[in-house]
Amino acid sequence: MILRKDLLSRVERVFQRYGFDPIDTPALEYWETLAGKYGEEAENRLIWRFTDKWSGREYALRYDLTVPMARFVATHRDIPMPFKRYHIGPVWRHEEPQKGRYREFYQCDADIVGSPHPEADAEIVELVIDVIRELGFSSGFKVRLNDRRLLRGIFEEELGLGDAILPVYRAIDKLDKIGVEGVRGELLKLGLQDSTVDRIIDIISIQGDPGELLGEVARRYGGNKLVADAVKHLEGIIGLVDNSSVVVDLSLVRGLDYYTGPILEVVLDKPRIGSVAGGGRYDNLIGLFTSTQIPATGASIGIERIIDAGLELGLYTLKEKTVTEAMVVVLDKGAYSYAWRVARALRKAGVRTRIDLSMASPGVQRRKAQRLGIRLLVYVGAKEAEAGTATIYDTRTRERREARLEDAGRVAKEMLGT
């Protein structure tokens, strides 16, 4: 939890640096709020859903932070637009826990509501890149970028798949898990002709330099309005962001049904753990709760996958056992009252401090501090109580300093370098 809270605080600092404000929504939602927003697999298998035995009404644990936010915006119509919000909190999925996939996990969301322009999407992309770097992944990752309109224009209109498109998207979405041949098999199971499957595989295999790829797509399908709009929007995003980590990838579809425009995922070169962040534009979602269509775009960072990957790569450790910086070691029980004053002085100075509460021997107190890795030992005995001082020992540098009670906090902070 110490590592988790440190990483969450880093994410929050980046969100705030971009001018996003915090909100929170209930963990529990009415089922009708979530129904029809995520797609067949999520709603039939992954959402925790139950009937309240007192009221008979159906409820569900929130599946993500986006739909609850859309409901929030729809019921607070006086919010100044664009509305930039972040939300860090747990969500729930009804699946078997395994590495990178958990029943309860934290998402870190940032969304911009009220702007239909590429600049809003570009800010989300750049924000996500900054968050990933802030979390220690200075390189070794890429942002996959695509646009649902591009997919609709090519697959639904150019290939004529129409109403059959959602199963196709779900098959393509499994590409990272089952590979190209696995996707081919899934598409054939849908009853598609071999020639159609070949064209789908050819299209989703196009990826690479954003400018070159979009030029190729425009040459092939630029006569389709949806494709032309998507290419123009993506070009607007790429022209603004630090695109050294960005690739356009036509195999990216994102599994959620509510996306309407640009979509993104962040994947690490290693380990292979799936996407660690994802998002996109969802201009129609808020309109499901109100009569007015309100454009919106956003992204979500999954902190559990970040932790799993960081531990595997050696970026993080679990060595830190406590947030405590100083331990007041009471040498004589008769000095306990004075030791309490020393602890109070340290805490008032902002030093995170423990004091023995079990009346253990000095040796036991020291061993407890050692096991926890507490840096400063603050010795207080009869001599210190009489002199109004404390002896502060740094276990890392082995520096020992004597400080008067009123100076103990300042001296401890100097030794800690804070």
DAFEN-V988081 format. One record per residue. N is the residue number from 1. RES is the residue in one letter. SS is DSSP state (2 for helix, 1 for strand, 0 for the rest). PSI is psi in whole degrees, 0 to 359 (999 if undefined). Layout:
{{N	RES	SS	PSI} {N	RES	SS	PSI}}
This chain:
{{1	M	0	329} {2	I	2	314} {3	L	2	314} {4	R	2	313} {5	K	2	326} {6	D	2	314} {7	L	2	319} {8	L	2	323} {9	S	2	326} {10	R	2	316} {11	V	2	313} {12	E	2	321} {13	R	2	319} {14	V	2	315} {15	F	2	313} {16	Q	2	329} {17	R	2	333} {18	Y	0	4} {19	G	0	23} {20	F	0	143} {21	D	1	151} {22	P	1	145} {23	I	0	172} {24	D	0	152} {25	T	0	161} {26	P	0	148} {27	A	0	333} {28	L	1	133} {29	E	1	155} {30	Y	1	141} {31	W	2	322} {32	E	2	337} {33	T	2	321} {34	L	2	335} {35	A	0	138} {36	G	0	12} {37	K	0	337} {38	Y	0	337} {39	G	0	167} {40	E	2	312} {41	E	2	313} {42	A	2	315} {43	E	2	337} {44	N	2	343} {45	R	2	326} {46	L	2	342} {47	I	0	131} {48	W	0	113} {49	R	1	139} {50	F	1	163} {51	T	1	127} {52	D	0	122} {53	K	0	341} {54	W	0	317} {55	S	0	340} {56	G	0	4} {57	R	0	148} {58	E	1	135} {59	Y	1	168} {60	A	1	148} {61	L	1	143} {62	R	0	137} {63	Y	0	328} {64	D	0	185} {65	L	0	357} {66	T	2	310} {67	V	2	315} {68	P	2	324} {69	M	2	321} {70	A	2	317} {71	R	2	318} {72	F	2	313} {73	V	2	319} {74	A	2	333} {75	T	2	0} {76	H	0	72} {77	R	0	353} {78	D	0	7} {79	I	0	129} {80	P	0	137} {81	M	0	150} {82	P	0	142} {83	F	1	120} {84	K	1	113} {85	R	1	151} {86	Y	1	155} {87	H	1	125} {88	I	1	118} {89	G	1	170} {90	P	1	148} {91	V	1	169} {92	W	1	141} {93	R	0	136} {94	H	0	81} {95	E	0	168} {96	E	0	125} {97	P	0	140} {98	Q	1	173} {99	K	0	125} {100	G	0	353} {101	R	1	121} {102	Y	0	160} {103	R	0	329} {104	E	1	130} {105	F	1	164} {106	Y	1	135} {107	Q	1	148} {108	C	1	103} {109	D	1	143} {110	A	1	133} {111	D	1	149} {112	I	1	120} {113	V	1	131} {114	G	0	358} {115	S	0	124} {116	P	0	2} {117	H	0	155} {118	P	2	334} {119	E	2	324} {120	A	2	316} {121	D	2	322} {122	A	2	321} {123	E	2	322} {124	I	2	315} {125	V	2	312} {126	E	2	322} {127	L	2	313} {128	V	2	317} {129	I	2	316} {130	D	2	321} {131	V	2	313} {132	I	2	319} {133	R	2	320} {134	E	2	331} {135	L	0	5} {136	G	0	356} {137	F	0	77} {138	S	0	336} {139	S	0	189} {140	G	0	25} {141	F	1	161} {142	K	1	151} {143	V	1	113} {144	R	1	130} {145	L	1	138} {146	N	1	186} {147	D	1	129} {148	R	2	329} {149	R	2	324} {150	L	2	316} {151	L	2	317} {152	R	2	317} {153	G	2	318} {154	I	2	307} {155	F	2	313} {156	E	2	318} {157	E	2	310} {158	E	2	319} {159	L	0	352} {160	G	0	29} {161	L	0	334} {162	G	2	237} {163	D	2	345} {164	A	2	8} {165	I	2	326} {166	L	2	314} {167	P	2	327} {168	V	2	314} {169	Y	2	318} {170	R	2	324} {171	A	2	315} {172	I	2	326} {173	D	0	344} {174	K	0	7} {175	L	2	315} {176	D	2	331} {177	K	2	320} {178	I	2	356} {179	G	2	174} {180	V	2	315} {181	E	2	327} {182	G	2	318} {183	V	2	319} {184	R	2	316} {185	G	2	318} {186	E	2	320} {187	L	2	321} {188	L	2	325} {189	K	2	336} {190	L	0	355} {191	G	0	12} {192	L	0	149} {193	Q	0	154} {194	D	2	318} {195	S	2	322} {196	T	2	317} {197	V	2	319} {198	D	2	319} {199	R	2	321} {200	I	2	313} {201	I	2	320} {202	D	2	317} {203	I	2	314} {204	I	2	352} {205	S	0	352} {206	I	0	119} {207	Q	1	164} {208	G	1	212} {209	D	0	127} {210	P	2	313} {211	G	2	315} {212	E	2	317} {213	L	2	315} {214	L	2	326} {215	G	2	319} {216	E	2	317} {217	V	2	318} {218	A	2	321} {219	R	2	321} {220	R	2	316} {221	Y	2	15} {222	G	0	342} {223	G	0	348} {224	N	0	127} {225	K	2	318} {226	L	2	317} {227	V	2	316} {228	A	2	317} {229	D	2	319} {230	A	2	315} {231	V	2	316} {232	K	2	318} {233	H	2	315} {234	L	2	321} {235	E	2	324} {236	G	2	321} {237	I	2	309} {238	I	2	330} {239	G	0	344} {240	L	0	329} {241	V	0	162} {242	D	0	96} {243	N	2	18} {244	S	2	338} {245	S	2	7} {246	V	1	133} {247	V	1	145} {248	V	1	129} {249	D	1	109} {250	L	0	353} {251	S	0	351} {252	L	0	121} {253	V	0	336} {254	R	0	132} {255	G	0	341} {256	L	0	141} {257	D	0	344} {258	Y	0	357} {259	Y	0	140} {260	T	0	344} {261	G	0	228} {262	P	1	141} {263	I	1	153} {264	L	1	154} {265	E	1	147} {266	V	1	126} {267	V	1	147} {268	L	1	147} {269	D	0	322} {270	K	0	150} {271	P	0	166} {272	R	0	100} {273	I	0	9} {274	G	0	184} {275	S	1	142} {276	V	1	353} {277	A	1	154} {278	G	1	164} {279	G	1	198} {280	G	1	188} {281	R	1	138} {282	Y	0	73} {283	D	0	343} {284	N	0	352} {285	L	0	312} {286	I	2	328} {287	G	2	342} {288	L	2	341} {289	F	0	352} {290	T	0	168} {291	S	0	350} {292	T	0	132} {293	Q	0	128} {294	I	0	119} {295	P	0	150} {296	A	1	153} {297	T	1	152} {298	G	1	180} {299	A	1	160} {300	S	1	134} {301	I	1	129} {302	G	1	107} {303	I	2	330} {304	E	2	316} {305	R	2	323} {306	I	2	314} {307	I	2	313} {308	D	2	315} {309	A	2	316} {310	G	2	322} {311	L	2	318} {312	E	2	325} {313	L	2	353} {314	G	0	11} {315	L	0	329} {316	Y	0	158} {317	T	0	167} {318	L	0	28} {319	K	0	331} {320	E	0	118} {321	K	0	349} {322	T	0	157} {323	V	0	356} {324	T	0	135} {325	E	0	333} {326	A	1	142} {327	M	1	120} {328	V	1	114} {329	V	1	114} {330	V	1	115} {331	L	0	331} {332	D	0	132} {333	K	2	330} {334	G	2	343} {335	A	2	9} {336	Y	2	319} {337	S	2	320} {338	Y	2	321} {339	A	2	324} {340	W	2	320} {341	R	2	322} {342	V	2	314} {343	A	2	319} {344	R	2	318} {345	A	2	318} {346	L	2	316} {347	R	2	320} {348	K	2	331} {349	A	0	356} {350	G	0	12} {351	V	0	126} {352	R	0	114} {353	T	1	138} {354	R	1	154} {355	I	1	146} {356	D	0	128} {357	L	0	8} {358	S	0	3} {359	M	0	37} {360	A	0	167} {361	S	0	158} {362	P	2	321} {363	G	2	317} {364	V	2	319} {365	Q	2	316} {366	R	2	319} {367	R	2	323} {368	K	2	314} {369	A	2	321} {370	Q	2	316} {371	R	2	326} {372	L	2	348} {373	G	0	29} {374	I	0	132} {375	R	0	312} {376	L	1	132} {377	L	1	123} {378	V	1	106} {379	Y	1	129} {380	V	1	120} {381	G	0	195} {382	A	2	320} {383	K	2	314} {384	E	2	321} {385	A	2	320} {386	E	2	322} {387	A	2	349} {388	G	0	38} {389	T	1	181} {390	A	1	144} {391	T	1	119} {392	I	1	126} {393	Y	1	128} {394	D	1	114} {395	T	0	343} {396	R	0	309} {397	T	0	348} {398	R	0	19} {399	E	0	140} {400	R	1	129} {401	R	1	145} {402	E	1	132} {403	A	1	145} {404	R	1	157} {405	L	2	315} {406	E	2	342} {407	D	2	358} {408	A	2	318} {409	G	2	316} {410	R	2	315} {411	V	2	319} {412	A	2	318} {413	K	2	324} {414	E	2	317} {415	M	2	328} {416	L	2	343} {417	G	0	29} {418	T	0	999}}
